[in-house]
Amino acid sequence: MTSTFDKERVLRASIGDLFDFGELFSLRTHNRLKLNGIETIGDLVQYSYEELLNINQLGLKGIDEIEKTLERMNLKLKNNNKMKVELIEEVKYNEQPWYIIRVDGQYIKGTGNKIVAENMYNEIVANPNIVKTGVNILKSEEINVSLPETN
């Protein structure tokens, strides 16, 4: 782990030399990084989560692998501004399931159709900017609600 090694030495290390530090990327992740000119750990930590999303065929699994490996080495990606996307199943009043999409804890959409909910979830995960830019998903309005009086 990084605590026993010089941080500068770790940052200079080739992504293929992680074994020297007790770590190793999968062959797929290693190849995707190399094909995109990411040669060292120092190169890798200059990328953000969003930038890694743009690497062809790296995918969420590869990025998760990278983040976990860097974390074990006490390192992290640049501006690690991840968003948490959740698909939640609840039981509503009529005992029917209700599926909710939340992004960073904020309610986005609810539906009684599981397939629709899964499609929305997959769309957000595949293109996080659809939520960040508010493209046809985020809508907000303030309404007045009268509360019943309590004795």
Contacts in CASP RR format, 6 or more apart in sequence:
PFRMAT RR
TARGET T0000
AUTHOR 0000-0000-0000
METHOD contacts of the structure
MODEL  1
MTSTFDKERVLRASIGDLFDFGELFSLRTHNRLKLNGIETIGDLVQYSYE
ELLNINQLGLKGIDEIEKTLERMNLKLKNNNKMKVELIEEVKYNEQPWYI
IRVDGQYIKGTGNKIVAENMYNEIVANPNIVKTGVNILKSEEINVSLPET
N
1 21 0 8 1.000
1 22 0 8 1.000
1 72 0 8 1.000
1 73 0 8 1.000
1 74 0 8 1.000
2 10 0 8 1.000
2 21 0 8 1.000
2 73 0 8 1.000
2 74 0 8 1.000
2 75 0 8 1.000
3 74 0 8 1.000
5 21 0 8 1.000
7 74 0 8 1.000
10 21 0 8 1.000
10 41 0 8 1.000
10 73 0 8 1.000
10 75 0 8 1.000
11 40 0 8 1.000
11 41 0 8 1.000
11 42 0 8 1.000
11 45 0 8 1.000
11 75 0 8 1.000
12 40 0 8 1.000
12 41 0 8 1.000
12 42 0 8 1.000
13 20 0 8 1.000
13 21 0 8 1.000
13 40 0 8 1.000
13 41 0 8 1.000
14 39 0 8 1.000
14 40 0 8 1.000
15 25 0 8 1.000
15 30 0 8 1.000
15 33 0 8 1.000
15 34 0 8 1.000
15 38 0 8 1.000
15 39 0 8 1.000
15 40 0 8 1.000
15 41 0 8 1.000
15 43 0 8 1.000
15 44 0 8 1.000
16 24 0 8 1.000
16 25 0 8 1.000
16 30 0 8 1.000
18 24 0 8 1.000
18 25 0 8 1.000
18 41 0 8 1.000
18 69 0 8 1.000
21 73 0 8 1.000
23 69 0 8 1.000
23 72 0 8 1.000
23 73 0 8 1.000
25 33 0 8 1.000
25 65 0 8 1.000
25 66 0 8 1.000
25 69 0 8 1.000
26 62 0 8 1.000
26 65 0 8 1.000
28 57 0 8 1.000
28 62 0 8 1.000
29 58 0 8 1.000
29 62 0 8 1.000
29 65 0 8 1.000
29 66 0 8 1.000
32 55 0 8 1.000
32 56 0 8 1.000
32 57 0 8 1.000
32 58 0 8 1.000
32 62 0 8 1.000
33 44 0 8 1.000
33 55 0 8 1.000
33 58 0 8 1.000
36 55 0 8 1.000
37 43 0 8 1.000
38 44 0 8 1.000
38 47 0 8 1.000
41 70 0 8 1.000
41 73 0 8 1.000
41 75 0 8 1.000
44 66 0 8 1.000
44 70 0 8 1.000
44 77 0 8 1.000
45 70 0 8 1.000
45 75 0 8 1.000
45 76 0 8 1.000
45 77 0 8 1.000
45 78 0 8 1.000
46 78 0 8 1.000
47 77 0 8 1.000
47 78 0 8 1.000
48 77 0 8 1.000
48 78 0 8 1.000
48 79 0 8 1.000
48 80 0 8 1.000
48 81 0 8 1.000
49 63 0 8 1.000
49 67 0 8 1.000
49 77 0 8 1.000
49 80 0 8 1.000
49 81 0 8 1.000
49 82 0 8 1.000
50 81 0 8 1.000
50 128 0 8 1.000
51 78 0 8 1.000
52 58 0 8 1.000
52 63 0 8 1.000
52 66 0 8 1.000
52 77 0 8 1.000
53 59 0 8 1.000
53 60 0 8 1.000
53 63 0 8 1.000
53 128 0 8 1.000
60 125 0 8 1.000
66 77 0 8 1.000
67 76 0 8 1.000
67 77 0 8 1.000
67 80 0 8 1.000
70 76 0 8 1.000
70 77 0 8 1.000
83 103 0 8 1.000
83 104 0 8 1.000
83 128 0 8 1.000
83 131 0 8 1.000
83 132 0 8 1.000
84 102 0 8 1.000
84 103 0 8 1.000
84 104 0 8 1.000
84 105 0 8 1.000
85 101 0 8 1.000
85 102 0 8 1.000
85 103 0 8 1.000
85 121 0 8 1.000
85 124 0 8 1.000
85 125 0 8 1.000
85 128 0 8 1.000
86 100 0 8 1.000
86 101 0 8 1.000
86 102 0 8 1.000
86 103 0 8 1.000
86 105 0 8 1.000
87 99 0 8 1.000
87 100 0 8 1.000
87 101 0 8 1.000
87 117 0 8 1.000
87 118 0 8 1.000
87 121 0 8 1.000
88 99 0 8 1.000
88 100 0 8 1.000
88 101 0 8 1.000
88 102 0 8 1.000
89 97 0 8 1.000
89 98 0 8 1.000
89 99 0 8 1.000
89 100 0 8 1.000
89 114 0 8 1.000
90 97 0 8 1.000
90 98 0 8 1.000
90 99 0 8 1.000
90 100 0 8 1.000
91 97 0 8 1.000
91 98 0 8 1.000
92 98 0 8 1.000
96 112 0 8 1.000
97 112 0 8 1.000
97 114 0 8 1.000
98 110 0 8 1.000
98 111 0 8 1.000
98 112 0 8 1.000
99 110 0 8 1.000
99 111 0 8 1.000
99 112 0 8 1.000
99 113 0 8 1.000
99 114 0 8 1.000
99 116 0 8 1.000
99 117 0 8 1.000
99 118 0 8 1.000
100 107 0 8 1.000
100 109 0 8 1.000
100 110 0 8 1.000
100 117 0 8 1.000
101 107 0 8 1.000
101 108 0 8 1.000
101 109 0 8 1.000
101 110 0 8 1.000
101 117 0 8 1.000
101 120 0 8 1.000
101 121 0 8 1.000
101 124 0 8 1.000
102 108 0 8 1.000
103 124 0 8 1.000
103 131 0 8 1.000
108 120 0 8 1.000
108 124 0 8 1.000
108 131 0 8 1.000
108 137 0 8 1.000
108 138 0 8 1.000
109 117 0 8 1.000
109 120 0 8 1.000
109 137 0 8 1.000
110 117 0 8 1.000
111 117 0 8 1.000
111 120 0 8 1.000
123 130 0 8 1.000
124 130 0 8 1.000
124 131 0 8 1.000
124 137 0 8 1.000
129 135 0 8 1.000
130 136 0 8 1.000
130 137 0 8 1.000
131 137 0 8 1.000
131 138 0 8 1.000
END
